[in-house]
Amino acid sequence: MCPLPQVPSHTTKPPRAVFPNEVPSAGSLQSNFAQESIFAFPPNRDTLGGTSYLIVRNEGNILIDCPALDQTNQDFLRSHGGVRWLFITHRGAIGKTAEFQQIFSCEVLIQEQEAYLLPGLTLTTFSQEFTLDAAAQAIWTPGHSPGSSCFYYSERGGILFSGRHLLPNQHGEPVPLRTAKTFHWPRQIQSLRFLLENFTPETLRYICPGANTGFLRGKRVIDQAYQHLASLDLSALLRIQPF
């Protein structure tokens, strides 16, 4: 069987609104949601099917992980005000970071233990946490990789962009997944415990995972995020073997 031809970049699906009911219509562009919207990009082959997100806001847009470097995505980013920050959740999400920085002149934020993977780039690194402003914060959650991190955005009851630290299982529930490539499983569980200790049901409503979004079955976020995490048996998780 002959391989299927690659789909031209101009037919690439555009990013989709994570909260579609909150995207303003053409007649209501003065709505606050015109300035405060979140979009999910199609899975990126460069990052093994990773999902990237864009937070559009007055203070400057935040791109979380690298989407595919195609014209559709570049045009979308430009039409929504460009990129102020590019946050990398883990080494596997680096993709075409260098090209994105060159094209959009954005600042790249990455945990210090992953920074060596981007030689020659101008980087902003952090150890434990990095606060962009009152609504946006990067949090070190090691385990999946040494510098694995999540990004917290306090709008809409609290949204955690979890990278590959927490992913939906086949039931669409957020869990840590242990694989043969997991850097340090006990530390990943400890990072989960840290999130439970530092958030509440009132401050963590949604999770936007960095992969496995097909398991969300048409949904674009995981709702009741804190309650899902609080129901996990951390002791049982520690005993899980890699697959």
C-alpha positions as CSV (number, residue, x, y, z in Angstrom):
1,M,0.0,0.0,0.0
2,C,1.3,3.4,-1.0
3,P,1.7,5.9,1.9
4,L,-0.8,8.6,2.0
5,P,0.5,12.0,0.9
6,Q,1.1,14.6,3.5
7,V,-1.7,17.1,3.9
8,P,-0.5,20.6,2.7
9,S,-0.1,23.1,5.5
10,H,-2.8,25.4,4.1
11,T,-5.4,22.7,4.9
12,T,-4.3,22.4,8.5
13,K,-7.2,22.7,11.0
14,P,-7.1,26.0,12.9
15,P,-7.0,26.1,16.7
16,R,-10.3,25.7,18.4
17,A,-11.7,27.7,21.3
18,V,-11.4,25.8,24.6
19,F,-14.5,27.6,25.9
20,P,-16.5,27.9,22.7
21,N,-19.6,29.4,24.3
22,E,-17.4,32.4,25.4
23,V,-16.0,33.4,22.1
24,P,-17.7,36.6,21.0
25,S,-19.6,36.8,17.7
26,A,-18.7,39.3,15.0
27,G,-21.3,41.7,16.4
28,S,-20.0,41.7,20.0
29,L,-16.3,42.2,19.6
30,Q,-16.3,44.6,22.5
31,S,-17.0,41.7,24.9
32,N,-14.3,40.9,27.4
33,F,-14.0,37.5,26.0
34,A,-12.6,39.1,22.8
35,Q,-9.5,39.9,24.9
36,E,-9.6,36.8,27.3
37,S,-9.9,33.7,25.2
38,I,-8.1,30.3,25.2
39,F,-7.5,28.2,22.2
40,A,-6.2,24.6,21.7
41,F,-4.0,23.7,18.7
42,P,-4.3,20.4,16.8
43,P,-1.9,17.7,18.0
44,N,1.7,18.4,16.8
45,R,3.7,15.6,15.2
46,D,6.9,17.4,16.2
47,T,6.0,16.8,19.9
48,L,4.6,13.3,19.6
49,G,1.0,14.5,19.4
50,G,1.3,17.2,22.0
51,T,-1.5,19.8,22.3
52,S,-0.5,23.4,22.6
53,Y,-2.6,26.3,23.9
54,L,-2.8,30.0,23.4
55,I,-4.1,32.4,26.1
56,V,-5.2,35.6,24.5
57,R,-5.2,38.6,26.9
58,N,-4.5,42.3,27.2
59,E,-1.3,41.8,29.1
60,G,0.3,39.8,26.3
61,N,-0.5,36.4,24.8
62,I,0.9,33.2,26.3
63,L,1.6,30.2,24.1
64,I,1.9,27.0,26.1
65,D,4.2,24.5,24.3
66,C,5.0,24.5,20.6
67,P,2.3,23.9,18.0
68,A,3.2,22.9,14.5
69,L,5.2,25.5,12.6
70,D,2.8,25.8,9.7
71,Q,1.3,28.8,8.0
72,T,-2.2,28.3,9.5
73,N,-0.9,28.5,13.0
74,Q,1.4,31.4,12.3
75,D,-1.5,33.4,10.7
76,F,-3.7,32.5,13.6
77,L,-1.2,33.7,16.1
78,R,-0.6,37.0,14.2
79,S,-4.3,37.6,13.9
80,H,-4.7,37.3,17.6
81,G,-1.9,39.6,18.6
82,G,1.2,37.5,18.4
83,V,3.0,35.8,21.3
84,R,4.5,37.6,24.3
85,W,5.6,34.4,26.2
86,L,6.2,30.9,25.0
87,F,6.1,28.5,28.0
88,I,7.6,25.0,27.6
89,T,6.1,22.4,30.0
90,H,8.7,19.7,29.4
91,R,11.5,18.8,27.0
92,G,9.3,16.8,24.7
93,A,7.2,19.9,24.0
94,I,10.1,22.0,22.7
95,G,9.4,21.4,19.0
96,K,10.3,24.4,16.9
97,T,10.9,26.8,19.8
98,A,13.8,28.5,18.2
99,E,11.9,29.2,15.1
100,F,8.9,30.6,17.0
101,Q,11.1,32.9,19.0
102,Q,12.7,34.2,15.8
103,I,9.4,34.7,14.1
104,F,7.4,36.3,17.0
105,S,10.3,37.8,19.1
106,C,8.7,36.1,22.2
107,E,10.3,35.4,25.5
108,V,10.8,31.7,26.2
109,L,10.1,30.5,29.7
110,I,11.4,27.1,30.7
111,Q,12.3,25.3,33.9
112,E,16.1,25.6,34.5
113,Q,16.8,21.8,34.2
114,E,15.5,21.7,30.6
115,A,17.1,24.9,29.5
116,Y,20.3,23.3,28.2
117,L,18.2,21.7,25.4
118,L,17.8,25.2,23.9
119,P,21.4,26.4,23.4
120,G,21.9,29.8,21.9
121,L,18.4,31.0,22.7
122,T,17.5,33.9,25.0
123,L,15.6,32.2,27.8
124,T,13.9,33.0,31.1
125,T,14.4,30.2,33.5
126,F,13.0,29.4,36.9
127,S,13.6,26.9,39.7
128,Q,10.4,26.3,41.7
129,E,7.9,28.9,40.4
130,F,7.7,31.9,38.1
131,T,5.0,34.5,38.4
132,L,4.2,36.5,35.3
133,D,1.5,38.5,37.0
134,A,-1.4,38.1,39.4
135,A,-3.2,35.7,37.1
136,A,-0.4,33.6,35.5
137,Q,2.2,31.4,37.1
138,A,4.6,28.6,36.1
139,I,5.0,25.7,38.6
140,W,7.8,23.1,38.7
141,T,6.2,19.6,38.8
142,P,9.1,17.2,38.2
143,G,8.7,13.6,37.5
144,H,7.7,13.1,33.9
145,S,11.0,14.8,33.1
146,P,13.5,16.6,35.4
147,G,12.0,20.0,34.5
148,S,8.4,19.1,33.9
149,S,6.2,22.0,34.8
150,C,2.6,23.2,34.8
151,F,1.1,26.6,34.0
152,Y,-1.6,28.0,36.2
153,Y,-4.0,30.6,35.0
154,S,-6.4,31.9,37.6
155,E,-9.3,33.0,35.3
156,R,-12.6,31.0,35.1
157,G,-12.1,29.4,38.5
158,G,-8.5,28.3,37.8
159,I,-7.0,26.5,34.8
160,L,-4.0,24.2,35.0
161,F,-2.2,23.6,31.8
162,S,-0.6,20.3,32.8
163,G,1.7,19.4,29.9
164,R,2.4,15.6,30.4
165,H,2.4,15.8,34.2
166,L,-1.3,14.9,34.2
167,L,-3.1,13.4,31.2
168,P,-6.6,12.1,30.6
169,N,-7.0,8.3,30.9
170,Q,-9.5,6.4,28.7
171,H,-12.3,7.7,30.9
172,G,-11.2,11.3,30.4
173,E,-10.0,11.6,34.0
174,P,-6.7,13.3,34.8
175,V,-4.0,11.0,36.1
176,P,-0.2,10.8,36.1
177,L,0.9,8.1,33.6
178,R,4.0,6.1,34.2
179,T,5.8,5.0,31.1
180,A,9.3,3.5,30.4
181,K,10.5,7.1,29.7
182,T,9.2,8.5,33.0
183,F,12.2,10.3,34.7
184,H,11.2,9.7,38.4
185,W,7.8,8.3,39.3
186,P,7.9,9.0,43.1
187,R,8.7,12.6,42.3
188,Q,5.8,12.8,39.9
189,I,3.5,11.6,42.6
190,Q,5.0,14.1,45.0
191,S,4.4,16.8,42.5
192,L,0.7,15.8,42.3
193,R,0.6,15.9,46.1
194,F,2.1,19.5,45.9
195,L,-0.7,20.6,43.6
196,L,-3.4,19.1,45.9
197,E,-1.9,21.0,48.9
198,N,-1.6,24.3,47.1
199,F,-5.0,24.4,45.3
200,T,-8.6,23.9,46.3
201,P,-11.8,23.1,44.5
202,E,-12.4,26.9,44.3
203,T,-9.0,27.7,42.7
204,L,-8.6,24.7,40.3
205,R,-11.6,24.0,38.2
206,Y,-10.1,23.0,34.9
207,I,-7.2,21.0,33.5
208,C,-6.0,21.5,29.9
209,P,-3.8,18.5,29.3
210,G,-0.8,18.5,26.9
211,A,-1.7,15.2,25.2
212,N,-4.2,12.4,25.0
213,T,-7.0,15.0,24.3
214,G,-8.8,12.4,22.2
215,F,-9.8,10.7,25.4
216,L,-11.8,13.9,26.3
217,R,-14.4,12.7,23.7
218,G,-15.3,16.0,22.3
219,K,-14.8,18.0,25.4
220,R,-11.9,20.5,25.4
221,V,-11.1,20.6,29.1
222,I,-11.3,18.4,32.2
223,D,-13.9,20.0,34.5
224,Q,-14.0,19.6,38.3
225,A,-10.3,19.1,38.1
226,Y,-9.4,19.4,41.8
227,Q,-12.1,16.9,42.8
228,H,-10.8,14.4,40.2
229,L,-7.2,14.7,41.6
230,A,-8.3,14.5,45.2
231,S,-10.0,11.2,44.5
232,L,-6.8,9.6,43.4
233,D,-5.1,7.0,45.7
234,L,-1.5,8.3,45.7
235,S,-0.2,5.2,47.6
236,A,-1.7,2.9,44.9
237,L,-0.3,5.1,42.2
238,L,3.2,4.7,43.6
239,R,3.0,1.0,43.0
240,I,2.1,1.2,39.3
241,Q,4.6,-0.3,37.0
242,P,5.6,1.4,33.7
243,F,3.9,0.3,30.5
